[in-house]
């Protein structure tokens, strides 16, 4: 029955060309292998090792080709965002890998199917398996398809992070002081706080933003101020 579930998942992920045994190995955690007295080489660790390196190269190649304006240091930081454990775990959840992980009883009982570390390892192992079976073209297609949302979110966050600097540079070029950022309202409990911020220039509100962190709300306010700069600069 489990093999039927894996076959349906493999088909849903568009990996019909991936050998079933390789697909299963990508989801086989070391705890499962040890519990059954199997050779450790039957776990997903070798595929994870390979997938980690392959994913690093896929993103390095992608960023090099699509972001010619970034320095080496900026490329490195951006790539680090894309391959961090929490980001990979989020992709694993989108792919529904947690439900199909092959875990030992100990990992199962401690919530292993929801652990970021195990989910991230499974994604890397799956990428390694795709590379082994299909090569560079296949793994690039797989990564670009299933990491598209992460790439878009990373571009959005980076754009917001740069907004305060760009707004300050704009005002400095005009000989004006930097804007002020005022928290006008907060809501929600301490562990789930939402900040409402105004960007203020020359006594006027030029942008508003909200975010779960004050800095994120400030960046959104700055981004909105930049988007409407023609309006408030003319006033």
C-alpha positions as CSV (number, residue, x, y, z in Angstrom):
1,X,0.0,0.0,0.0
2,X,2.8,2.4,0.8
3,X,4.4,1.8,-2.6
4,X,1.1,2.8,-4.1
5,X,1.2,6.1,-2.2
6,X,4.7,6.7,-3.3
7,X,3.8,6.0,-6.9
8,X,1.0,8.5,-6.8
9,X,3.3,11.1,-5.2
10,X,6.0,10.5,-7.8
11,X,3.4,11.0,-10.6
12,X,2.0,14.1,-8.9
13,X,5.5,15.6,-8.8
14,X,6.0,14.9,-12.5
15,X,8.8,12.3,-11.8
16,X,7.5,9.3,-13.8
17,X,10.9,8.9,-15.3
18,X,12.5,8.6,-11.9
19,X,13.1,4.9,-10.9
20,X,10.7,4.0,-8.1
21,X,13.5,2.5,-5.9
22,X,15.5,5.8,-6.2
23,X,12.5,7.9,-5.4
24,X,11.8,5.7,-2.3
25,X,15.4,6.0,-1.2
26,X,15.2,9.8,-1.3
27,X,12.5,9.5,1.4
28,X,14.1,6.9,3.5
29,X,15.5,8.4,6.7
30,X,18.4,6.9,8.5
31,X,16.2,6.0,11.5
32,X,14.1,3.8,9.3
33,X,17.1,2.0,7.9
34,X,18.7,1.4,11.3
35,X,15.5,0.2,12.9
36,X,15.3,-2.5,10.3
37,X,19.0,-3.5,10.5
38,X,19.6,-2.4,6.9
39,X,22.8,-1.1,5.5
40,X,23.2,2.6,6.2
41,X,23.9,3.2,2.5
42,X,20.2,2.4,1.9
43,X,19.2,5.7,3.6
44,X,18.8,9.0,1.8
45,X,22.0,10.5,3.2
46,X,24.2,10.0,0.1
47,X,21.4,11.5,-2.1
48,X,21.1,14.4,0.3
49,X,24.9,15.0,0.1
50,X,24.6,15.1,-3.7
51,X,21.4,17.1,-3.8
52,X,22.9,19.8,-1.5
53,X,25.7,20.4,-3.9
54,X,23.5,20.2,-7.0
55,X,21.0,22.7,-5.6
56,X,23.8,25.0,-4.7
57,X,25.1,25.0,-8.3
58,X,21.6,25.3,-9.8
59,X,20.9,28.5,-7.8
60,X,24.5,29.8,-8.3
61,X,24.0,29.4,-12.1
62,X,20.5,30.9,-12.0
63,X,21.6,34.0,-9.9
64,X,24.7,34.5,-12.0
65,X,22.6,34.6,-15.2
66,X,19.6,36.6,-13.9
67,X,21.2,39.1,-11.6
68,X,24.2,40.6,-13.4
69,X,24.1,43.7,-11.2
70,X,24.9,41.9,-8.0
71,X,28.4,41.6,-6.5
72,X,29.9,38.3,-5.4
73,X,29.0,39.0,-1.8
74,X,25.4,39.9,-2.7
75,X,25.1,36.7,-4.8
76,X,26.4,34.7,-1.9
77,X,23.9,36.2,0.6
78,X,21.0,35.7,-1.8
79,X,21.9,32.1,-2.5
80,X,22.1,31.5,1.3
81,X,18.6,32.7,1.7
82,X,17.4,30.2,-1.0
83,X,19.1,27.1,0.5
84,X,18.4,27.8,4.2
85,X,16.8,24.9,6.1
86,X,13.5,26.7,6.7
87,X,13.1,27.6,3.0
88,X,13.8,24.0,1.9
89,X,11.4,22.7,4.5
90,X,8.7,25.0,3.2
91,X,9.2,23.5,-0.3
92,X,9.0,20.0,1.2
93,X,5.6,20.8,2.7
94,X,4.4,22.2,-0.6
95,X,5.4,18.9,-2.2
96,X,3.8,16.9,0.6
97,X,7.0,15.0,1.4
98,X,6.4,14.9,5.1
99,X,3.5,12.5,4.9
100,X,5.5,10.0,2.8
101,X,8.8,10.0,4.7
102,X,10.0,6.6,5.8
103,X,10.9,7.1,9.5
104,X,11.8,4.9,12.4
105,X,9.4,4.7,15.3
106,X,11.5,7.1,17.4
107,X,11.4,9.9,14.8
108,X,7.8,9.2,14.1
109,X,6.8,9.6,17.8
110,X,8.7,12.9,18.1
111,X,7.0,14.6,15.2
112,X,9.7,13.9,12.6
113,X,7.3,14.5,9.7
114,X,7.2,18.2,10.7
115,X,10.8,18.7,11.5
116,X,12.4,21.3,9.3
117,X,15.7,19.4,9.3
118,X,14.2,16.2,8.1
119,X,12.1,17.9,5.5
120,X,15.0,19.9,4.1
121,X,17.1,16.8,3.9
122,X,14.4,15.0,2.0
123,X,14.1,17.8,-0.6
124,X,17.9,17.7,-1.1
125,X,17.8,13.9,-1.4
126,X,15.0,14.2,-4.0
127,X,17.0,16.7,-6.0
128,X,20.0,14.4,-5.8
129,X,17.8,11.5,-7.1
130,X,16.5,13.7,-10.0
131,X,20.0,14.6,-11.0
132,X,21.2,11.0,-10.9
133,X,18.3,9.8,-13.0
134,X,17.9,12.7,-15.4
135,X,21.0,14.9,-15.3
136,X,21.4,18.7,-15.4
137,X,18.5,19.6,-17.6
138,X,16.1,17.5,-15.6
139,X,17.2,18.8,-12.2
140,X,17.1,22.5,-13.4
141,X,13.6,22.0,-14.6
142,X,12.5,20.4,-11.4
143,X,14.1,23.1,-9.2
144,X,12.8,26.0,-11.2
145,X,9.3,24.5,-11.2
146,X,9.0,23.7,-7.5
147,X,11.1,26.6,-6.1
148,X,9.4,29.3,-8.2
149,X,7.3,30.6,-5.3
150,X,10.4,30.7,-3.1
151,X,12.4,32.6,-5.7
152,X,9.5,35.1,-6.1
153,X,9.2,35.6,-2.4
154,X,13.0,36.1,-2.0
155,X,13.0,38.7,-4.8
156,X,10.1,40.5,-3.1
157,X,11.8,40.5,0.4
158,X,15.1,41.7,-1.1
159,X,13.3,44.5,-2.9
160,X,11.6,45.6,0.4
161,X,14.9,45.4,2.3
162,X,16.5,47.8,-0.2
163,X,13.6,50.2,-0.1
164,X,14.7,52.2,3.0
165,X,18.2,52.7,1.5
166,X,16.8,53.8,-1.8
167,X,14.4,56.3,-0.3
168,X,17.2,57.8,1.9
169,X,19.5,58.1,-1.2
170,X,16.7,59.8,-3.1
171,X,16.2,62.4,-0.4
172,X,19.9,62.9,0.1
173,X,20.3,63.6,-3.6
174,X,17.7,66.4,-3.0
175,X,19.6,67.8,0.0
176,X,16.9,66.7,2.3
177,X,17.1,64.8,5.6
178,X,16.1,61.1,5.8
179,X,12.5,60.3,6.5
180,X,11.1,59.4,9.9
181,X,9.4,56.1,10.6
182,X,6.6,56.2,13.1
183,X,4.8,53.2,14.6
184,X,1.3,54.4,14.7
185,X,-0.4,51.2,15.8
186,X,0.3,47.7,16.9
187,X,-2.1,44.8,17.2
188,X,-2.1,41.1,18.3
189,X,-0.3,39.3,21.1
190,X,3.4,39.6,21.6
191,X,4.2,36.3,19.7
192,X,2.0,37.4,16.8
193,X,2.4,41.2,16.7
194,X,1.5,43.3,13.6
195,X,3.1,46.7,13.3
196,X,1.6,49.7,11.4
197,X,4.2,52.3,10.3
198,X,4.1,55.6,8.6
199,X,7.1,57.0,6.6
200,X,7.1,60.8,7.3
201,X,8.8,63.4,5.2
202,X,8.6,67.2,5.7
203,X,5.7,66.6,8.2
204,X,3.7,64.5,5.7
205,X,2.9,60.8,5.5
206,X,4.5,59.6,2.3
207,X,4.1,55.9,2.8
208,X,2.4,53.4,5.0
209,X,3.4,49.8,5.8
210,X,2.5,46.8,8.0
211,X,4.5,43.8,9.0
212,X,5.1,41.2,11.7
213,X,8.4,43.0,12.5
214,X,8.8,46.8,12.8
215,X,11.7,46.7,10.2
216,X,9.5,44.9,7.7
217,X,6.7,47.5,8.2
218,X,9.2,50.3,7.7
219,X,10.5,48.7,4.5
220,X,7.0,48.4,3.1
221,X,6.3,52.0,4.0
222,X,9.5,53.1,2.2
223,X,8.6,51.0,-0.8
224,X,5.2,52.6,-1.1
225,X,6.8,56.0,-0.7
226,X,9.1,55.3,-3.6
227,X,6.2,54.1,-5.7
228,X,4.4,57.4,-5.2
229,X,7.4,59.7,-5.1
230,X,6.2,61.8,-8.1
231,X,3.1,62.7,-6.1
232,X,4.6,63.8,-2.8
233,X,7.8,65.4,-4.3
234,X,5.6,67.8,-6.3
235,X,3.6,68.9,-3.4
